[in-house]
Structure formats: C-alpha cells, structure tokens
Amino acid sequence: DGEPRFVTIPSPAPPSAKKRRISEAGGEDDGEDGPPSSGAFAKLEGKCLDTSKKFVRYVTVLPTILGRAHPNQPEKFIALGDNKCISKVHAILDYDTELDSFTIQVKGKNGVTVNRRLVPNTEPKPVKVSTKDPIRIGNLGIYFLQVTFEKPRQSYAELALSVFDDLGPGVPLGTKELGVLLERKHRFFESMHNRATTLNASLQQALRRSDFFIKGGTIRGNRAADKPRVGYLLATDPSEIGLAARAAKEAGKDPGAAFRDDDITAAIQNMYVATIAKP
C-alpha cells in the first residue's frame, strides 16, 4: 500500500471558561473547598474517637495512601489527623480487578481494624473492603462507603458527540481515545467490569452506524507492529481534515490520511487539564 500520508493535526484553540474542566482525578473539578461528589470512588466517614470530631474524606484517586498528617505528604494522600498512633503511611486503599473489590493494604505498625478484625502490617496480602465496612485506624473510626455511578442516559453516539464538541474541529479520534475521555467525564464507565472491551465495542458500533460521524483516516502508533485504527471526525467538521474526509467519501474513496497517535494525544492534552495515559 506504500507509505502512509501523515497529516499534521492543528493545535486546537484553548478551552473557553464555559467548557468543563477535567481534573486528574476524573469528574468535574469542584475546587479545593467543595466535596468532589462527581469524581469520587468512595467516601470515608466517621469521627475521632477521642474528640467526637466528624471526619469526612473522599477517595478520588487509586491507589490512595492513608496516614498521619505531616509536612511532606505525598500525592494521592488522605491525612487522618496528627495522632502519633497513626503512621505516616498507615494503609493503602486500592481496587483489585481480579478480586473485583476495593482493598486495603496495612503498613502502619499498629495495624488496622477492618470489620472488627485487627489486621497487622505483617499480613502479606491486601484485605477486601466493601461498602459500609467499619474501619478503625488509630483513634479514628470510619465507615468505607462506596460511591455508585448512574449510567448516562444518552446513547453512545450522543456521548461521542459530546466529546467531539468538547475538543473542537480537526482532531480525529479512535474508540480508544473516545473511551478514555468518556471515562474522565462519566465515572460509570470507569467502574464497569471489562470496561475497555465493552466500551470500545459499543462506541465502534455507534460510530459506524451513525450519520453524525465520518472516517477521517487511520491512526498509527510509533511501532511498526501497531495495528492502524480508524480515526473518526464529526461529519460537519469544518477543518481542512474534515473537508478532505467529506470529499473522499463523496468520491467513494478512502480518506488516505494518516495521523500519529502521539499527535492526537498531544492535541487532547492541550485541550484538557487531565493527562490521557496510554494503556
């Protein structure tokens, strides 16, 4: 077939103030003061057993470290107060896809009580935690409350349209990129079992059947072994790439354009605060 004809993707205009700002944790960025209710995996709610002071924190990234407050707190950290019976790195909350469950790995010397069972830091494997499980760490008694996410009511075609609308014209997307961006906008998809396979298949079907979209060319990775993927555009895309794609379709020809995977990722990163991590 010869060498692919690579097309440069123009840098999209900066997002307007009205556009949704996507945070690294996912969901809408509610700011530092308000609870990130739309972007949390779980809620830790309880009180200090010494003072009865209420304690509420949201788990917005995984894994998350739980520990004693200190000046050099790492990223992805939830401070549990300054009591010395709590270690700086006392436990790690995560999600195990094989177990299909949230887990807690104990690191602190005083252990963690989960469901009234004291789990020492010598426990070799993380312990499963479920919603409403009571957890005690030092002088803090909390409940682990899993957040559930409602499935978006829009069709997959409408969801894809919303992503293209966010990005603006001239940025072709494959199902991989669309899936990652939809996971950022809707935590329901991030919580799905086998989400990548299920979401990609649904998006592929929607993009092929809907008149809203048009094939803009192929997306190619950096390695020769990477299989080319179809890059889609809105059928009404006013950019040069969109005009060429429509002309090719009307002539009954393949668009012939090729886009570098890295260029598309860079264009998305310019538009969103979030980093789109490659699998």
C-alpha angles and dihedrals in degrees: 000000000000129000116328117252102238117210123205114236111223117233108258121236115267113271115266121240089254094061120098112263110222116210126210088249091057130243125061118328103245094178130245098292104050125066112260091234093160094049107042131110093196145352126232109206131171140086146270106269092214100050103016087232111160117250124200126164134160125224103222101160134038131252096032126183118224116202153121116307113258138158096258100050112166125229117276091036134142116198114221097192133278102281111137092225087071116077122226088246102027103153143351122225116206144147122250111208093195092053091037087222144103113256139196123212113202117224105155120099092233093055130220128271111223118181089347092305118116109228112198125210088249090070102118098210134044116262121237117246126193133192115290092018111147114234129187122197114175109307093345123098115192143161122230106228117187116215116229122210126215117227112249112255095221122097118253089255091054091047090052090049090056091055093050089047090054093050100043128217129327101036113110115206134198125206090265093059093041090051094051093048093047089052087055092051099039120035089196089079093048090055094050120114110245085002098167095055095040096044095044092050092050092047092047091055093046094048093049096048101040123087088211092081138056134192109257098181139281129313114220130194128220095258124075089226092059110109114234114249130205114258114209132203134185109274088234095048105145096200124107089256090053093047091051091048092052092047091052092049093050089050091049092242136127112260090239093202121128127202128200115239091225092053091055092047090050092050090051092048090052089055101043133046089223122088112234103222117208117231 
